[in-house]
């Protein structure tokens, strides 16, 4: 039976989540583990704070002290994640070298929906500067040019001519096609 990739929760020193993500990404590349460890995520939520009449957006960590890792659990991948500087262990592991329990798919779906993260890896041939035609939504039938593409969110910023003025709109990758 072939192992499948699943999401695991990794415990880190509090405040070191971003450093652990960075170090783990470097270890994945340097140890050639791209086929076993796929993605490392620090779950954050955008919060709007109004202070002195000014609106300020900031990212707040949903689970301080934890990162999510999508991986195929093996002795080697477990060892690499577990021995990354800043990692204190896996959530759902009894210790003593026991392998951790992965998150249930419905937990992953609920979590990703909450943080606005697209669980699937999106592969597209859209590039910045491409001319596109909008096929869905309020700007249907308008032409535009791609300014930026965010594959994780499954969205792109497209510049369109709206009433003689250049306007940027955010669209799902499914709402337009290349011209």
Secondary structure by P-SEA (a helix, b strand, c coil): cbbbbbbbbbbccccaaaaaaaaaaaaaaaacccccccccccbbbbbbbbcccbbbbbbbcccccbbbbbccccaaaaaaaaacccccccccccccbbbbbcccaaaaaaaaaaaccccccccccccccbbbbbcccccccbbbbbccccccccbbbbbbbcccbbbbbbbcccccccc
